[in-house]
Amino acid sequence: MKVKLSPVHVGRSLPLFLSALVLAGCASSTGTPKSFPPDAVSFLGLAAVPGGRAASPDKSGLPHELLEDGQSYADAFDGFGSGFAYTGRGNRYLALCDRGPNKVQYAGGEAFDFTTSYPNRFQWVDVEVKAVGGEYRVSVVGRATSLLTDEGGRPFTGKSDAFSGPDPDGNARLDSEGIRMDPSGHVWISDEYGPVVYEFDQSGKRVGTLALPPAFLVAHPAPTLAEEMETNKSGRYTNRGAEGLAMSPDGERLVVAMQGPLVQDGGLKGSGLRFLVYDLAAPSAGPAQYVYVLDDLKTAVSEILAINSHQFLVDERDGVPGAKGRKLLYFVDLDQSPRPTEVSKVEALPLGGRSDSIVPLRKVLFADLGAILNAAAPFASPAGLPDKIEGIAFGPDLPDGRHLLLATNDNDYASTFPNYVFAFAVARDALPGLQVPRLAKGVGLEK
């Protein structure tokens, strides 16, 4: 496995696990709870940012010109909900745009699954959650835009044909889905096309590559899903690759969540997907792999968020909008008992993701975000609950001591849904092991 990381990650000797804390509550820092109370998470408010042609320009400096689909602007400030990360400073977050618009069927676009020459980027945003007159008001302000390039300055693009071979490190196409900032201030982004994880500086220049094992790659990349799935019998299923990304608060552990099972694990007919756990102090050792079992064949994993070095929240959702949509947050613990089976040497998982020899991660429902939002009915769109809630991040604690949890949706750069930033409060005793990320002392933000 090829691993190329920036010098900041070479020779680290910090411990992989933080010392265990013995805390009372529903989820101690060690051990998996049986359940969480229904009021562990409550809705506070939202901000809605218009999408489609009504989207305002971002701070990229790109020309205000239409892309190939004739509907989407190259400099639009929307589509930023595929990933969401707290920087550890004030109210500043990173909001990740994915590969760009691909929902409009334009002439000739079928050869590229209607993707466009969208320049990949992430947005720097300030999110304020403020109590006013007994209710909470949420605001989102775009502060800067970082356009993504490789080490030589070549821009990354969402166009699906921008590849030269099976090695994702040399390709220009990027479907960015997960984003996290490490304690040094570097930005890590998972690429669903690869699948691969890239490390960027704050300006958006790539400084490192963290390759996934060869079994996750497709041998014959192609510009369309149909062609890739016809010619590849193993590797990531197209558009269900490296989706979620979690960084432990100490910056030593990186977890990559596949959106769905690998082709050899059943693809769309399987329910067991793989989590890859990297020790960034020794990345060349390769990641441990564990199995997460989906609720059914209609759901997928969109994000994973670190609570601490071994406990995580997993965003599992379907693609259904409105009152019938399922948008769930599950709690998982890598230190569960019995221990989950390490499956890096298992070539193909059973369709159900488990067997007598495979113990998957045990998941406990933490919050039904869809039910919470539908009960509040706060939506700015007549379509109601958005179909794709994909970004989740903790923020600074609220003045009353409760934890702040933010969630964003991927609106696919369309006018069907705005880009929402949903704000939730988490009861303080619900996650006693929570460690909100903080940037290292002396490291500032360039934006």
ABEGO torsion letter per residue (X at the ends): XBBBBBAAABGBABBABBBBBBBBEABBABEBBABBBAAABBBAEBBBBBBEAABBBBAAGBBBBBBAAGABBAABBBGAAABBBBAGBEABBBBBBBAEBAABBBBGAAAAGGBBBBBBBBBBBBBBBBBBGGBBBBBBBBABBBBBBBAAGBBBBABAABBAEABAAABABBBBABBBBBAAGBBBBBBAAOBBBBBBBAAGBBABBBBBBAAABBABBBABAAAAAAABABEBBBGABBABBBBBAAGABBBBBBABBBAAAGEAABABBBBBBBBAABAAAEBBBBBBBBABAABBBABBBBABAABBBBBBBBABBEAABBBBBBBBBAABOBBBBBAAABABBBAAGBBAABBBBBBBBABBAAAAAAAAGABABAAEBBABBABBBBBBBBAAGBBBBBBBBBAGGBAABBBBBBBBBBBAAABAABBBBBBBBGBBBAX
